[in-house]
Amino acid sequence: MNSPLPQDPRHTWLGAPIDARPLFAPEHAALMATVRGLAPADWGREAVPGWTVRDLVAHLLGDFYGRLSRDRDGHREGPAFAPGETLEAFIHRINQEWVDAFSRVSPAALTDTLGLVGGRVARFFEGADPHAPSLGVSWAGADPAPMWLDSARDLTEFWTHRQQIRHAAGQGTDPDPRLLSVVLDTFLRALPHTLREVAAPAGTQIQVRIDGPAGGTWTATATGTRWSLAEPAGARSAVRPAALVRLDAETAWRLCTRGIQPDTALARARIEGRRDLAEAACQIVSIIH
């Protein structure tokens, strides 16, 4: 992780703030290297269900334009919710509308524009105030969310889509721990929200440990009113968690993005303690789906 940011007392339950700002430029450089290295046939391969690589690149471009227009330029025009439409349905609808509109744009033109606009997005995030209120992060239960979480969430989306493009082109997941460690750290901020309906005595702890150079340990503690990633008082004295879930990094990020289902992750996990709490933790989702 990068230099720690000051803790914001309004969001202590989300854990220590993440400073993803310096990583947008290297992530964008990695994305452009991936896209520019695609063979012509790769653009038509399925990257996610229902979308080709070309569609996914168009979607990324839409994300870039949306961030700049909304947060840099203060632009408030655009699609609105249909009557009775949920957030998930709204996002899926407008994403598809964008992809459909860009079906006439060639891969070469998409690549050129992605490089230009994505560079400006990286510069925007580099200068953002990490504690300013920003867009809600529904999967973490924070609305509004602090910019540090909102921006880290965007980094995870850009990173995840890059892996999906790589996989479609026959490449493996980028193991660079400089990026993956922050992606995993961001994904695990969904843990308190995931456990929100799990009743447990105050002080009960559930621990998720991800192995490997990009991994770490995240401990959610029941406080009586919610689960929290904040370090509880006296945490340095040995407290045995009620449940410990150990995952490898590949399983963890795929679980959080629903590239695999919880039962698959549980089959791969090493679990100590209460199985029911481990199963609850493995319901984690760190995307809108």
MOPE-V503367 format. One record per residue. N is the residue number from 1. PHI is phi in whole degrees, -180 to 180 (none if undefined). Layout:
BEGIN
N|PHI ; N|PHI
END
This chain:
BEGIN
1|none ; 2|-88 ; 3|-55 ; 4|-66 ; 5|-91 ; 6|-59 ; 7|-75 ; 8|-102 ; 9|-62 ; 10|-76 ; 11|-131 ; 12|-61 ; 13|-66 ; 14|-83 ; 15|90 ; 16|-63 ; 17|-59 ; 18|-105 ; 19|-103 ; 20|-88 ; 21|-54 ; 22|-73 ; 23|-96 ; 24|-67 ; 25|-65 ; 26|-66 ; 27|-66 ; 28|-66 ; 29|-61 ; 30|-67 ; 31|-62 ; 32|-67 ; 33|-64 ; 34|-65 ; 35|-66 ; 36|-69 ; 37|-89 ; 38|-71 ; 39|-78 ; 40|-52 ; 41|-69 ; 42|-65 ; 43|-65 ; 44|-95 ; 45|-77 ; 46|-73 ; 47|-100 ; 48|-139 ; 49|-55 ; 50|90 ; 51|-128 ; 52|-83 ; 53|-58 ; 54|-60 ; 55|-62 ; 56|-68 ; 57|-64 ; 58|-62 ; 59|-62 ; 60|-59 ; 61|-60 ; 62|-62 ; 63|-62 ; 64|-62 ; 65|-62 ; 66|-62 ; 67|-64 ; 68|-65 ; 69|-64 ; 70|-76 ; 71|-96 ; 72|-84 ; 73|-103 ; 74|69 ; 75|-78 ; 76|-117 ; 77|-81 ; 78|146 ; 79|-67 ; 80|-118 ; 81|-64 ; 82|-78 ; 83|-54 ; 84|76 ; 85|-78 ; 86|-79 ; 87|-59 ; 88|-62 ; 89|-65 ; 90|-61 ; 91|-64 ; 92|-64 ; 93|-67 ; 94|-71 ; 95|-63 ; 96|-67 ; 97|-60 ; 98|-65 ; 99|-60 ; 100|-63 ; 101|-65 ; 102|-93 ; 103|-64 ; 104|-86 ; 105|-94 ; 106|-73 ; 107|-56 ; 108|-64 ; 109|-68 ; 110|-60 ; 111|-62 ; 112|-59 ; 113|-71 ; 114|-59 ; 115|-63 ; 116|-68 ; 117|-72 ; 118|-63 ; 119|-63 ; 120|-71 ; 121|-64 ; 122|-59 ; 123|-67 ; 124|-60 ; 125|-66 ; 126|-59 ; 127|-99 ; 128|-76 ; 129|-81 ; 130|-65 ; 131|-102 ; 132|-69 ; 133|-67 ; 134|-143 ; 135|-58 ; 136|-66 ; 137|-113 ; 138|-62 ; 139|-72 ; 140|-101 ; 141|73 ; 142|-118 ; 143|-152 ; 144|-73 ; 145|-101 ; 146|-67 ; 147|-57 ; 148|-61 ; 149|-79 ; 150|-61 ; 151|-70 ; 152|-63 ; 153|-60 ; 154|-65 ; 155|-59 ; 156|-65 ; 157|-68 ; 158|-61 ; 159|-63 ; 160|-61 ; 161|-64 ; 162|-65 ; 163|-66 ; 164|-64 ; 165|-67 ; 166|-59 ; 167|-64 ; 168|-62 ; 169|-89 ; 170|87 ; 171|-104 ; 172|-86 ; 173|-66 ; 174|-67 ; 175|-87 ; 176|-51 ; 177|-68 ; 178|-59 ; 179|-91 ; 180|-62 ; 181|-63 ; 182|-75 ; 183|-60 ; 184|-64 ; 185|-61 ; 186|-67 ; 187|-55 ; 188|-73 ; 189|-70 ; 190|-80 ; 191|-62 ; 192|-60 ; 193|-68 ; 194|-59 ; 195|-93 ; 196|-58 ; 197|-103 ; 198|-90 ; 199|-84 ; 200|-157 ; 201|-60 ; 202|-54 ; 203|98 ; 204|-63 ; 205|-123 ; 206|-121 ; 207|-117 ; 208|-116 ; 209|-120 ; 210|-109 ; 211|-81 ; 212|102 ; 213|-64 ; 214|-96 ; 215|-87 ; 216|170 ; 217|-130 ; 218|-123 ; 219|-120 ; 220|-98 ; 221|-118 ; 222|-73 ; 223|-107 ; 224|104 ; 225|-118 ; 226|-164 ; 227|-94 ; 228|-141 ; 229|-94 ; 230|-66 ; 231|-72 ; 232|-71 ; 233|-58 ; 234|75 ; 235|-66 ; 236|-76 ; 237|-77 ; 238|-60 ; 239|-123 ; 240|-81 ; 241|-66 ; 242|-67 ; 243|-148 ; 244|-126 ; 245|-117 ; 246|-110 ; 247|-131 ; 248|-82 ; 249|-63 ; 250|-64 ; 251|-63 ; 252|-64 ; 253|-72 ; 254|-69 ; 255|-63 ; 256|-65 ; 257|-104 ; 258|59 ; 259|-73 ; 260|-133 ; 261|-92 ; 262|-56 ; 263|-66 ; 264|-67 ; 265|-62 ; 266|-63 ; 267|-66 ; 268|-91 ; 269|-76 ; 270|-107 ; 271|-120 ; 272|-125 ; 273|87 ; 274|-71 ; 275|-65 ; 276|-65 ; 277|-72 ; 278|-62 ; 279|-64 ; 280|-64 ; 281|-64 ; 282|-80 ; 283|-84 ; 284|-55 ; 285|-136 ; 286|-117 ; 287|-143 ; 288|-90 ; 289|-140
END
